Amino acid sequence: MALFSSLSSSAANEDGKKQRPKSHNRLVYGKDDILFGSIEERQGDRPFGRVLDAGTGMHSLRWIATLSETLGMEHVTCITADETMRKNVQREADDLEITDVSKVIIGNWFGPDGTTSINLKPESFDVILADYLIGAMDGFSPYQQDLMLPKLVRYLKPGGRLYIVGLEPLPDKAPGDANIICKVRQVRDACILLGGHRCYREYPMQWMERQIEHRSSHLKLIHTSTFPILYRHQTIVNQINVGRSKFSLFPTKELAASMKKVMDDLEAQSLEATSRAPNGRIRLGFDYVITAEKTDDAKAVTMEGVCIER
């Protein structure tokens, strides 16, 4: 069944031709997103079939919503541990007209006693997407990251694919103008902690590969792609604003005022640094996409890398 086969009568133009709802302008196609595009490339001629978005968000949903058009997605199950995110994702699924082929579930892969509140049938998915899932777990399931992949593989059909999208952790320091990104990350995280919240904890690509090779006996590491990141000034400011959003939660107003000055100085420094960079972008770190398959065959790995902008 095509995802977009039914449009309301109000979506017809004066000539009687059906128009796409405005919400469809938010769809994310692989040709326009280098990370999701790399997943489509690795999937090749294999239909996506039944998909599990193991840590869903608006961006991944908008991509998954395109997969039934030509890539054979039959149904998607979206998991989130946050009630607000569940409501937002459900609303977006309704707007994108994929409610009949989607299910949004709120639950935690690891509850207080280590068990899951998510009830899924084992070996029921052709594709599982872990889109920055491991990095986000510290906010919901701290200290359980090494148990995530063995849990996910239970729900993957034999021969099914697991796609892991992650961010290589930034170094503590970087040479030249790239160091401003490291400084912003440090102060942003300090603000998050002072606000009483937990930071994301990203895990290196090699750590993730070791989890597949040594802790997940039913997974074979197929392929790894890396995508160097180019930071624009606005991207850096977005991270500064994350820190600023925690000021109201600080223990004292004086501390918030002092940190505000630090953040303002960092914003000015980032503008100067990006102004000196080629095309106004500073290169530092990379995202990665890892492809694994549920099979007992011998393992084989290839790697490649292209550049991504932020």
C-alpha positions as CSV (number, residue, x, y, z in Angstrom):
1,M,0.0,0.0,0.0
2,A,1.4,3.4,-1.0
3,L,1.7,5.8,1.9
4,F,0.4,8.8,0.1
5,S,-2.4,7.2,-1.9
6,S,-5.2,9.2,-0.3
7,L,-5.4,13.0,-0.3
8,S,-8.3,15.1,0.9
9,S,-10.6,16.8,-1.6
10,S,-9.2,20.1,-0.4
11,A,-5.8,19.2,-1.8
12,A,-7.0,19.5,-5.4
13,N,-6.1,22.5,-7.5
14,E,-8.4,24.4,-9.9
15,D,-7.6,21.8,-12.6
16,G,-8.8,19.0,-10.4
17,K,-5.2,17.6,-10.0
18,K,-4.2,16.4,-6.5
19,Q,-1.6,18.4,-4.6
20,R,0.6,17.2,-1.8
21,P,-0.3,18.5,1.6
22,K,2.1,21.2,2.9
23,S,3.2,18.7,5.6
24,H,4.8,16.6,2.8
25,N,7.3,19.5,2.2
26,R,8.9,18.4,5.5
27,L,9.7,14.9,4.1
28,V,13.4,14.0,4.2
29,Y,14.6,12.1,1.1
30,G,17.8,10.1,1.0
31,K,19.1,12.2,-1.9
32,D,19.0,15.3,0.3
33,D,20.4,13.7,3.5
34,I,23.8,12.2,3.3
35,L,23.4,9.9,6.3
36,F,20.0,8.5,5.4
37,G,21.1,8.4,1.8
38,S,24.0,6.2,2.7
39,I,21.6,3.8,4.4
40,E,19.5,3.6,1.2
41,E,22.7,2.9,-0.7
42,R,23.7,0.0,1.6
43,Q,20.2,-1.4,1.5
44,G,20.4,-1.6,-2.3
45,D,17.6,-3.7,-3.8
46,R,16.5,-5.2,-0.5
47,P,13.0,-3.9,0.4
48,F,12.9,-2.2,3.8
49,G,9.9,-4.2,4.8
50,R,9.0,-3.9,8.5
51,V,11.1,-1.1,10.1
52,L,11.8,-0.4,13.8
53,D,13.0,3.1,14.6
54,A,14.5,2.2,18.0
55,G,14.9,5.8,19.2
56,T,12.6,7.9,17.1
57,G,12.6,11.6,16.4
58,M,11.0,13.9,13.9
59,H,13.9,13.8,11.4
60,S,14.1,10.0,11.2
61,L,10.3,9.8,10.9
62,R,10.3,12.2,8.0
63,W,12.8,10.1,6.2
64,I,11.1,6.7,7.0
65,A,7.9,8.2,5.7
66,T,9.4,8.3,2.2
67,L,10.5,4.6,2.1
68,S,7.3,3.1,0.9
69,E,7.2,5.1,-2.3
70,T,9.9,3.1,-4.0
71,L,11.9,1.3,-1.4
72,G,9.4,-1.3,-0.1
73,M,8.7,-0.1,3.5
74,E,5.6,-1.9,4.7
75,H,5.2,-0.7,8.3
76,V,7.3,1.3,10.9
77,T,7.2,1.0,14.7
78,C,8.7,4.1,16.4
79,I,10.0,3.9,20.0
80,T,10.6,6.9,22.3
81,A,11.0,7.1,26.1
82,D,9.6,10.7,26.2
83,E,5.9,11.4,26.3
84,T,6.3,14.8,24.7
85,M,8.2,13.3,21.8
86,R,5.6,10.5,21.5
87,K,2.9,13.1,21.0
88,N,5.0,15.1,18.5
89,V,5.9,12.1,16.5
90,Q,2.3,10.8,16.5
91,R,1.1,14.2,15.3
92,E,3.7,14.3,12.6
93,A,2.8,10.7,11.5
94,D,-0.8,11.9,11.2
95,D,0.2,15.0,9.2
96,L,2.3,12.9,6.8
97,E,-0.6,10.5,6.4
98,I,1.3,7.4,7.5
99,T,-0.9,6.5,10.5
100,D,-2.2,3.4,8.8
101,V,1.4,2.0,8.4
102,S,3.0,3.3,11.6
103,K,2.8,2.8,15.4
104,V,4.3,5.1,18.0
105,I,5.2,3.5,21.3
106,I,6.4,5.2,24.5
107,G,8.6,3.0,26.6
108,N,12.1,2.5,27.9
109,W,14.4,-0.2,26.6
110,F,15.7,-0.6,30.2
111,G,13.5,0.0,33.2
112,P,14.6,0.5,36.8
113,D,14.9,-3.3,37.2
114,G,16.6,-3.8,33.9
115,T,13.6,-5.1,32.1
116,T,11.9,-3.4,29.2
117,S,8.5,-1.9,29.1
118,I,8.4,-2.3,25.3
119,N,6.4,-5.3,24.1
120,L,7.5,-6.4,20.6
121,K,7.5,-9.8,18.9
122,P,11.1,-11.3,18.5
123,E,12.5,-11.5,15.0
124,S,9.7,-9.4,13.5
125,F,11.7,-6.6,11.8
126,D,13.6,-6.5,8.5
127,V,15.4,-3.2,9.3
128,I,16.2,-1.6,12.7
129,L,17.4,2.0,12.8
130,A,19.4,3.2,15.8
131,D,19.7,6.9,14.9
132,Y,22.0,8.5,17.6
133,L,20.2,6.2,20.0
134,I,23.3,5.1,22.0
135,G,24.4,8.7,22.6
136,A,21.0,9.6,23.9
137,M,20.7,6.7,26.3
138,D,22.5,8.4,29.2
139,G,19.4,10.6,29.6
140,F,17.0,7.6,29.9
141,S,19.0,4.4,30.6
142,P,22.5,5.4,31.9
143,Y,25.1,2.6,32.1
144,Q,23.1,0.3,29.9
145,Q,24.7,1.2,26.5
146,D,26.6,-2.0,26.1
147,L,23.4,-4.0,26.4
148,M,21.5,-2.1,23.7
149,L,22.7,-4.0,20.6
150,P,22.2,-7.5,22.0
151,K,18.6,-6.4,23.0
152,L,17.9,-5.0,19.5
153,V,19.2,-8.0,17.6
154,R,16.4,-10.1,19.3
155,Y,13.8,-8.2,17.2
156,L,15.7,-8.5,13.9
157,K,14.8,-11.2,11.4
158,P,17.6,-13.5,10.3
159,G,19.3,-11.7,7.4
160,G,17.8,-8.4,8.6
161,R,19.8,-5.2,8.7
162,L,20.7,-3.0,11.7
163,Y,21.8,0.6,10.8
164,I,23.6,2.6,13.6
165,V,24.0,6.3,13.2
166,G,26.4,7.9,15.7
167,L,28.6,10.9,16.4
168,E,32.3,10.5,17.1
169,P,33.0,12.2,20.5
170,L,34.8,15.5,20.1
171,P,38.3,15.8,21.5
172,D,39.0,17.9,24.6
173,K,41.2,20.2,22.5
174,A,41.7,20.8,18.8
175,P,44.3,22.7,16.8
176,G,43.6,26.3,15.6
177,D,40.1,27.7,15.2
178,A,38.5,24.2,15.6
179,N,39.2,24.5,19.3
180,I,36.2,26.9,19.7
181,I,33.9,23.9,19.0
182,C,35.5,22.0,21.8
183,K,35.2,24.9,24.2
184,V,31.6,25.4,23.4
185,R,30.8,21.7,24.0
186,Q,32.5,21.8,27.4
187,V,30.7,24.9,28.6
188,R,27.3,23.7,27.1
189,D,27.7,20.4,29.0
190,A,28.6,22.3,32.2
191,C,25.3,24.3,31.8
192,I,23.3,21.1,31.4
193,L,24.8,19.6,34.5
194,L,24.3,22.8,36.5
195,G,20.7,22.7,35.4
196,G,20.3,19.3,37.0
197,H,20.1,17.4,33.7
198,R,22.2,14.7,32.1
199,C,24.4,15.2,29.0
200,Y,24.4,13.0,26.0
201,R,27.3,10.6,26.0
202,E,28.4,9.8,22.5
203,Y,30.4,6.6,21.8
204,P,33.3,6.2,19.3
205,M,32.8,4.3,16.1
206,Q,35.4,1.8,17.1
207,W,33.6,1.1,20.4
208,M,30.4,0.5,18.4
209,E,32.2,-1.9,16.1
210,R,33.6,-3.8,19.0
211,Q,30.1,-4.2,20.4
212,I,29.0,-5.8,17.2
213,E,32.0,-8.0,16.8
214,H,32.5,-9.2,20.4
215,R,29.2,-8.7,22.3
216,S,26.5,-9.5,19.7
217,S,27.1,-13.0,18.6
218,H,24.4,-13.0,16.0
219,L,25.5,-9.8,14.2
220,K,28.0,-9.5,11.4
221,L,29.7,-6.1,10.8
222,I,29.1,-5.3,7.1
223,H,30.2,-1.8,6.4
224,T,31.2,1.5,8.1
225,S,30.9,5.0,6.5
226,T,32.3,8.2,8.0
227,F,31.1,11.7,7.3
228,P,33.4,14.6,8.4
229,I,31.5,17.5,9.9
230,L,31.7,21.1,8.8
231,Y,30.4,23.5,11.4
232,R,28.9,26.9,10.5
233,H,28.6,29.8,12.9
234,Q,24.9,29.2,13.4
235,T,25.4,25.5,14.2
236,I,27.8,26.5,17.0
237,V,25.4,29.2,18.2
238,N,22.7,26.5,18.4
239,Q,24.8,24.6,20.9
240,I,25.5,27.7,22.8
241,N,21.8,28.3,23.1
242,V,21.3,24.8,24.5
243,G,23.5,26.0,27.4
244,R,21.7,29.3,27.7
245,S,18.4,27.5,28.0
246,K,19.5,26.0,31.4
247,F,20.3,29.4,33.0
248,S,16.9,29.5,34.8
249,L,17.7,26.2,36.5
250,F,21.1,27.3,37.9
251,P,21.4,27.3,41.8
252,T,22.0,31.1,41.8
253,K,21.3,34.1,39.6
254,E,24.9,35.2,40.1
255,L,26.2,31.9,38.6
256,A,23.8,32.3,35.6
257,A,25.0,35.8,35.0
258,S,28.6,34.8,35.0
259,M,27.9,31.9,32.7
260,K,26.0,34.2,30.4
261,K,29.1,36.3,29.9
262,V,31.1,33.2,29.1
263,M,28.5,32.1,26.5
264,D,28.4,35.6,25.0
265,D,32.2,35.6,24.6
266,L,32.1,32.2,23.0
267,E,29.5,33.3,20.5
268,A,31.7,36.2,19.5
269,Q,34.8,34.0,19.3
270,S,32.9,31.5,17.1
271,L,31.9,34.2,14.7
272,E,35.5,35.3,14.3
273,A,36.7,31.7,13.9
274,T,34.2,30.8,11.2
275,S,34.8,34.1,9.4
276,R,38.4,33.0,9.0
277,A,37.5,29.4,7.8
278,P,37.1,28.4,4.2
279,N,33.5,29.0,3.1
280,G,32.8,30.0,6.7
281,R,32.9,26.3,7.9
282,I,35.2,24.7,10.4
283,R,35.9,21.0,10.0
284,L,36.0,18.8,13.1
285,G,35.0,15.3,14.0
286,F,32.6,13.1,12.0
287,D,29.3,11.2,12.0
288,Y,29.3,7.5,11.2
289,V,26.8,5.0,9.8
290,I,27.5,1.3,10.6
291,T,25.7,-1.5,8.8
292,A,25.3,-4.9,10.6
293,E,23.4,-8.0,9.6
294,K,21.8,-10.8,11.6
295,T,23.7,-13.8,10.3
296,D,26.2,-16.4,11.3
297,D,28.4,-16.0,8.3
298,A,32.0,-14.9,8.4
299,K,32.5,-11.2,9.0
300,A,33.7,-8.7,6.5
301,V,34.2,-4.9,6.8
302,T,34.7,-2.1,4.4
303,M,35.1,1.6,5.2
304,E,34.6,4.9,3.3
305,G,34.2,8.6,4.1
306,V,32.7,11.7,2.6
307,C,32.0,15.2,4.1
308,I,28.9,16.5,5.8
309,E,27.9,20.1,6.7
310,R,26.2,21.4,9.8
